Amino acid sequence: MDKTYFGKIRTVFIDLDDTIWDFSANSKVAMRIVYEKYGLQDQCPYDDFIACYMPNNESLCTRLHLGEITKEYEQGLIWRKELLNFDYDYLETIVTLKQVVDGAPELLAHLTKRGPVHVLSNGFANLQSRKLKSGGIDKYITKLILSDDIDVTKPDRRLFDYALEQVGGTPETTVMIGDNYDADILGANNAGWHTIFFNRKNVVLETNVADLTVTRLTDIIAWL
């Protein structure tokens, strides 16, 4: 594949969490702040708390974006209800944090020179725009399209079709950049889009349908 492969691209979508805004890093900081605010260190060592909370929370998020559970189900779980105030403070804290993924500002600045850049995210409407602003990267984004808009999550094709309708794009001239292979890459590929897989965690895949795979965001600059 040569460097002209993406020459016909007119519409660029990019994922938010852990693609341009560093959810993983910011989550750890926010979790620690709220953990100490609630004095949980007197009840449970931080490492033990994280070892229990984070895998369960990540599992729920994965099941949510795969459509295996609903937001109402996730929010109604007993252990989530017990941590309702904790969760609220955690979310209100994390959206104030500024860490972006290495190379994100450089990539976004480059992409905006060629045209509009849109975010397509499974995140909640009351959080995602605030993350962009806190990270100082909102200035690069033309349109923020969320699963909350139509209550459908990536990788469901309906969200990708909806996104194109909102920006007036066509599948054959659109590219999706994202770090989640299932949600971003398989979803976009199924919708007929071109795809760039940001394999930030060096995940080993049996098959890879992405048109391009990179481990650094700045590697995309030479292609788009």
PAKOLDO-808798 format. One line per 5 residues: their letters; for each residue x, y, z of N, C-alpha, C, O. Coordinates in steps of 0.2 Angstrom, whole numbers. Atoms other than C-alpha are relative to their C-alpha. Layout:
<pts>
a> X:Y:Z:X:Y:Z:X:Y:Z:X:Y:Z  ...
</pts>
This chain:
<pts>
mdkty> 4:-6:0:0:0:0:4:6:0:9:7:4  -4:-6:0:7:17:-5:-3:6:3:-9:5:6  2:-6:-4:5:34:3:-6:4:-3:-8:8:0  6:-3:4:-9:39:-10:-6:-4:2:-11:-2:-1  5:5:-1:-20:25:-3:-6:4:3:-12:3:0
fgkir> 6:-4:-3:-31:38:7:-1:6:-4:-4:11:-1  0:-6:3:-30:51:-6:-8:2:-2:-9:8:-2  7:-2:1:-49:50:-9:-4:2:6:-10:3:6  4:-2:-6:-54:53:9:-2:7:1:2:11:0  3:-7:-1:-65:68:12:-3:1:7:-3:6:9
tvfid> 3:-1:-6:-72:64:29:4:-4:5:5:-10:4  -4:3:-5:-62:60:45:-4:-1:6:-6:5:9  2:1:-7:-69:52:61:5:-3:4:9:-6:2  -5:2:-5:-59:49:76:-3:-2:7:-8:2:9  3:2:-6:-63:40:92:3:5:6:8:8:4
lddti> -2:-5:-6:-61:50:109:4:-4:5:10:-2:6  -3:3:-6:-57:39:124:6:-5:-2:5:-10:-6  -6:4:1:-39:32:123:2:0:-7:7:-4:-9  -3:-2:7:-37:38:105:3:6:0:9:7:-2  -3:-6:0:-35:56:107:0:3:7:5:7:9
wdfsa> 0:-2:-7:-40:59:125:2:-6:5:-1:-11:4  -3:6:-4:-30:48:138:-5:-2:5:-3:0:11  4:2:-5:-44:40:147:3:-4:5:2:-4:11  -3:4:-5:-33:27:155:4:4:5:4:2:11  -4:-4:-4:-21:39:162:-4:5:5:-3:5:11
nskva> 4:-5:-4:-34:52:168:-5:-4:5:-6:-2:10  4:4:-4:-45:38:175:4:-2:7:1:-2:12  -4:1:-6:-31:33:187:1:6:5:0:5:11  0:-6:-4:-29:50:193:-6:2:3:-6:3:9  6:-1:-2:-47:53:195:-2:-5:6:-5:-3:11
mrivy> 1:5:-5:-49:37:204:3:1:7:0:0:12  -4:-1:-6:-36:41:217:-2:6:3:-3:6:10  3:-6:-3:-43:58:220:-6:-1:4:-7:1:10  6:1:-3:-60:52:224:1:-6:5:-3:-5:10  -1:6:-5:-54:36:233:2:4:7:0:2:12
ekygl> -2:-4:-6:-45:48:245:-5:5:3:-5:5:9  5:-4:-2:-59:60:246:-5:-4:5:-8:-1:10  4:4:-4:-70:46:253:3:-4:5:-1:-7:9  -4:3:-6:-57:40:265:0:-7:-1:0:-11:5  0:7:1:-57:23:257:6:-4:2:6:-10:3
qdqcp> -7:3:-2:-39:20:262:-1:-3:7:3:-7:9  1:2:-7:-46:17:280:-4:-7:0:-4:-10:5  4:6:1:-56:2:273:3:-5:-4:2:-11:-3  -3:4:5:-47:-5:259:6:3:-4:6:9:-6  -6:-3:3:-29:-3:252:-2:2:-8:-6:-2:-11
yddfi> 1:-3:7:-29:7:235:1:-6:-5:-4:-7:-10  -1:5:5:-22:-7:225:-5:-6:0:-7:-8:-5  6:5:0:-35:-20:231:-6:3:-3:-10:0:-6  6:-4:3:-49:-7:227:0:0:-7:-4:-2:-10  -1:-1:7:-42:-4:210:-1:-7:-4:-4:-8:-9
acymp> 0:7:3:-40:-23:207:-7:-3:-1:-8:-7:-5  7:2:0:-58:-26:211:-4:4:-5:-8:2:-9  4:-5:3:-66:-10:204:1:0:-8:-4:-1:-12  -2:-1:7:-57:-8:187:-2:-5:-5:-5:-4:-10  1:5:5:-59:-25:179:-8:0:-1:-11:-2:-6
nnesl> 7:0:0:-78:-25:184:-3:5:-4:-8:5:-8  3:-6:4:-81:-8:177:2:0:-7:-2:2:-11  -2:1:7:-71:-11:161:-5:-5:-3:-6:-5:-9  4:5:3:-81:-27:158:-7:3:-1:-10:1:-6  6:-3:1:-97:-17:160:0:4:-6:-5:4:-10
ctrlh> 0:-5:6:-92:-4:148:1:-4:-7:-2:-2:-12  -1:4:6:-87:-17:135:-7:-3:-2:-9:-3:-7  7:3:1:-104:-26:137:-5:5:-2:-9:4:-6  4:-6:1:-112:-9:136:0:2:-8:-4:2:-11  -1:-2:7:-104:-5:119:-2:-5:-5:-3:-4:-11
lgeit> 1:6:5:-107:-22:112:-8:-1:0:-10:-6:-4  8:1:0:-126:-20:116:-2:-6:4:-8:-8:3  2:6:-4:-126:-35:128:-4:2:6:-8:-2:9  4:-2:-6:-133:-24:142:-2:8:-2:1:10:-6  2:-7:1:-142:-7:143:3:5:5:6:2:10
keyeq> -2:-5:-5:-137:9:152:-4:-1:6:-1:0:12  5:1:-6:-152:6:163:2:-6:5:2:-5:11  -2:6:-4:-146:-11:168:7:1:4:7:0:10  -7:-2:-3:-128:-5:171:-1:4:6:3:3:11  1:-5:-6:-134:9:182:-4:-3:6:-4:0:11
gliwr> 4:3:-6:-146:-2:192:3:-5:4:0:-8:8  -4:6:-4:-133:-15:198:1:2:7:2:8:8  0:-1:-8:-133:-16:217:7:3:2:7:9:5  -7:-2:-2:-114:-13:218:1:7:-3:5:11:0  0:-6:2:-116:2:207:-4:5:4:-2:11:4
kelln> 4:-4:-4:-130:9:217:4:2:6:4:8:8  -4:-1:-7:-119:8:233:5:5:-2:7:9:3  -6:-5:1:-105:18:224:-3:6:-5:1:9:-8  3:-5:4:-117:30:216:3:7:0:5:10:-4  -3:-7:-1:-110:46:224:7:0:-2:10:4:-5
fdydy> -7:1:2:-92:39:221:0:1:-7:5:4:-10  0:0:7:-96:36:203:-1:8:-3:3:10:-7  1:-7:2:-103:54:201:6:4:1:8:8:-3  -6:-4:-1:-88:62:209:6:-2:-4:10:2:-7  -6:3:4:-76:51:199:-1:3:-7:3:6:-10
letiv> 2:-2:6:-85:56:183:1:8:-1:4:11:-6  -1:-8:0:-85:75:188:7:2:0:9:7:-2  -7:-2:-1:-67:74:192:4:-2:-7:8:2:-9  -4:3:6:-61:64:176:-1:5:-5:4:6:-9  2:-5:6:-69:77:164:4:6:1:5:10:-4
tlkqv> -4:-6:-1:-58:91:172:8:-2:-2:12:3:-2  -7:1:1:-41:82:168:2:0:-7:-2:0:-12  -3:-3:6:-30:87:154:4:-5:-4:6:-3:-10  -4:4:4:-20:72:148:-3:-3:-6:-8:-6:-6  2:3:6:-21:68:130:5:-5:-2:11:-5:1
vdgap> -5:5:2:-13:54:121:6:3:-4:5:8:-8  -5:-3:4:4:57:114:-1:1:-7:-3:-4:-10  1:-1:7:4:64:97:-7:3:-2:-8:4:-8  7:-2:2:-15:69:97:0:7:-2:-3:8:-8  1:-7:2:-13:88:96:4:1:-7:1:4:-12
ellah> -4:-1:6:0:86:82:-4:-3:-6:-5:-1:-12  4:3:5:-11:74:72:-6:4:-2:-8:5:-7  6:-4:1:-27:84:74:1:6:-3:-2:8:-8  -2:-6:3:-18:100:69:1:-1:-7:-1:2:-12  -2:2:7:-12:91:53:-7:-2:-3:-8:1:-9
ltkrg> 6:3:4:-29:83:49:-5:6:-1:-8:6:-6  5:-6:1:-39:100:51:3:4:-6:-1:8:-8  -2:-4:6:-28:107:37:-3:-3:-6:-3:1:-11  3:3:6:-36:95:25:-7:0:0:-10:-1:-5  8:0:0:-54:97:31:-2:-1:7:2:-2:12
pvhvl> 3:1:-7:-66:94:46:2:-6:3:3:-11:-1  -1:7:-4:-62:81:59:-6:0:5:-7:4:9  6:2:-4:-77:73:68:2:-5:5:6:-10:4  -1:5:-5:-77:63:84:-6:-4:0:-12:-2:0  6:5:-1:-88:47:85:2:-4:6:7:-8:6
sngfa> -1:3:-6:-89:40:102:-5:-3:4:-11:-1:3  5:4:-4:-98:28:113:-1:4:7:-5:1:11  0:-3:-6:-96:40:128:-7:4:1:-11:5:-4  6:-3:-2:-110:49:137:0:8:-2:5:11:-2  0:-7:2:-116:66:131:2:5:5:5:11:3
nlqsr> -1:-5:-5:-114:75:147:8:0:2:10:4:6  -7:1:-2:-95:70:148:5:2:-6:10:5:-5  -5:0:5:-87:69:131:2:7:-2:8:8:-4  -2:-7:2:-87:88:126:4:3:5:8:7:3  -4:-3:-6:-80:92:143:7:-3:0:12:1:1
klksg> -6:3:1:-66:80:140:4:3:-5:10:5:-5  -3:-3:6:-62:88:123:3:7:3:8:9:1  -1:-7:-2:-62:105:131:6:0:5:11:4:5  -5:0:-5:-51:100:146:7:-2:-3:12:1:0  -7:2:3:-38:92:135:2:5:-5:8:4:-8
gidky> -3:-6:5:-37:108:124:-1:-2:-7:3:1:-11  0:3:6:-42:98:109:-7:1:-4:-8:-1:-9  7:-1:3:-60:104:106:1:5:-6:-4:4:-10  0:-4:6:-54:117:94:1:-3:-7:1:0:-12  -1:3:7:-49:104:81:-6:-4:-2:-6:-6:-8
itkli> 6:5:2:-66:95:81:-6:4:-2:-8:9:1  5:-4:3:-80:101:70:-7:-3:3:-11:1:5  6:3:-3:-94:89:76:2:-6:4:6:-10:3  0:6:-5:-96:77:91:-6:-4:-1:-11:-2:1  6:5:1:-107:62:87:1:-5:5:6:-9:5
lsddi> -1:5:-5:-111:51:101:-5:-6:0:-11:-5:-3  5:6:0:-120:34:104:-6:3:4:-12:0:3  6:-3:-3:-131:44:116:-5:3:-5:-11:4:-3  4:-3:5:-138:53:101:-6:-4:-2:-12:-2:-3  5:4:3:-148:38:95:-1:-6:4:-4:-11:2
dvtkp> 0:5:-4:-145:26:109:2:-7:-3:-1:-12:-2  -3:6:4:-135:14:98:8:1:1:10:7:0  -7:0:-1:-117:10:102:4:-3:-6:2:-8:-9  -5:3:4:-102:6:91:1:-7:3:2:-8:9  -1:1:7:-99:-7:83:-7:0:-5:-6:-2:-10
drrlf> 6:0:3:-118:-6:78:0:4:-7:2:10:-6  -1:-4:7:-118:0:59:-5:6:0:-3:11:-3  5:-6:0:-133:11:63:3:6:2:1:12:0  -3:-6:-3:-122:23:73:5:3:-6:5:9:-6  -4:-2:6:-110:24:58:-4:3:-5:-2:8:-8
dyale> 5:-3:5:-124:27:46:-2:7:2:-3:11:-2  3:-6:-3:-131:40:57:5:6:0:4:11:-2  -5:-5:0:-114:49:58:1:3:-6:2:9:-7  -1:-3:6:-112:50:40:-6:5:-2:-5:10:-6  6:-4:2:-130:57:38:1:7:3:-1:12:0
qvggt> -1:-7:-4:-125:71:51:5:4:-4:5:10:-3  -5:-4:3:-110:76:41:0:1:-8:4:4:-11  0:0:8:-115:73:23:5:-4:-3:8:-2:-9  -6:4:3:-101:60:20:-3:-6:-4:-9:-8:-3  2:6:3:-101:44:10:5:-5:2:11:-3:4
pettv> -5:6:-3:-93:27:16:6:0:-4:12:-1:-1  -7:1:3:-80:26:2:5:6:0:11:5:-1  -4:-6:-1:-73:43:6:1:2:7:3:8:9  -1:-1:-7:-73:41:25:5:-4:3:5:-10:1  -5:4:-4:-60:35:37:-2:1:7:-3:6:10
migdn> 1:0:-7:-62:30:55:7:-2:3:10:-7:1  -6:1:-4:-47:31:67:-2:-2:7:-6:2:10  1:2:-6:-48:22:83:4:-5:3:8:-9:0  -4:5:-4:-40:11:97:-4:-6:1:0:-11:3  4:6:-2:-54:-1:100:-1:-4:-7:-5:-2:-11
ydadi> 1:4:7:-53:-15:86:-7:-2:-1:-10:-1:-7  6:3:1:-70:-22:89:-5:6:-1:-9:6:-6  5:-6:1:-80:-5:91:2:4:-6:-3:6:-10  -2:-5:5:-70:6:80:1:-3:-7:-2:-1:-12  -3:2:7:-62:-4:66:-5:-5:-3:-7:-4:-9
lgann> 5:5:3:-74:-19:64:-7:4:-2:-10:2:-7  6:-4:1:-89:-7:66:0:4:-7:-4:4:-11  0:-4:6:-83:5:53:1:-4:-7:-1:-2:-12  -1:5:6:-77:-9:41:-7:-2:-2:-8:-3:-8  6:3:1:-94:-16:42:-5:5:-4:-9:3:-8
agwht> 4:-6:3:-102:1:37:3:2:-7:1:7:-10  -3:-2:6:-90:2:22:5:5:0:7:8:-5  -5:-6:-1:-78:15:29:7:-3:-1:8:-9:0  -7:1:0:-59:15:27:1:0:8:-2:4:12  -1:0:-7:-51:12:44:8:0:1:12:-2:-2
iffnr> -7:-1:-2:-35:16:53:0:-3:8:-3:1:12  0:3:-7:-32:5:69:6:3:4:12:2:2  -5:-2:-5:-22:14:83:1:-5:5:-2:-5:10  -1:5:-4:-15:-1:91:5:2:6:11:0:6  -4:-3:-5:-9:8:106:3:-5:5:8:-4:8
knvvl> -2:6:-5:-8:-8:117:4:-6:-3:5:-11:0  -3:5:4:0:-18:104:-3:-7:1:0:-12:2  4:6:-1:-14:-31:104:2:-4:-6:2:-2:-12  -2:4:5:-10:-46:94:-7:-3:-2:-11:-6:1  7:2:3:-25:-50:82:1:-6:-5:6:-7:-8
etnva> 0:5:4:-28:-66:73:-1:2:-7:2:0:-12  1:-3:7:-35:-56:58:-1:7:1:-3:9:7  0:-7:-1:-34:-38:55:-3:3:-6:0:3:-12  3:-3:6:-46:-29:43:1:7:-1:-1:10:-6  -2:-7:0:-39:-12:46:4:2:-7:8:-2:-8
dltvt> -4:-2:6:-32:-3:30:7:2:2:12:1:-1  -7:-2:-3:-18:4:41:0:-1:8:-5:0:11  -1:1:-7:-12:-1:58:7:4:3:12:3:0  -6:-4:-2:0:11:68:0:-1:8:-5:-2:11  -1:1:-7:6:11:86:1:7:3:1:8:9
rltdi> -1:-7:-2:9:30:87:-5:4:-5:-5:3:-11  5:-4:4:-4:43:81:4:4:-5:1:5:-10  -4:-4:5:10:54:73:2:-4:-7:3:-1:-12  -2:4:6:13:39:61:-6:1:-6:-5:0:-11  5:-1:4:-4:43:53:1:6:-5:-2:6:-10
iawl> -1:-6:4:2:60:47:2:-1:-7:0:3:-12  -2:1:7:11:53:32:-5:-3:-4:-3:-3:-10  5:4:4:-4:44:26:-6:4:-1:-10:3:-6  6:-4:1:-18:57:28:2:7:-1:-3:12:-2
</pts>
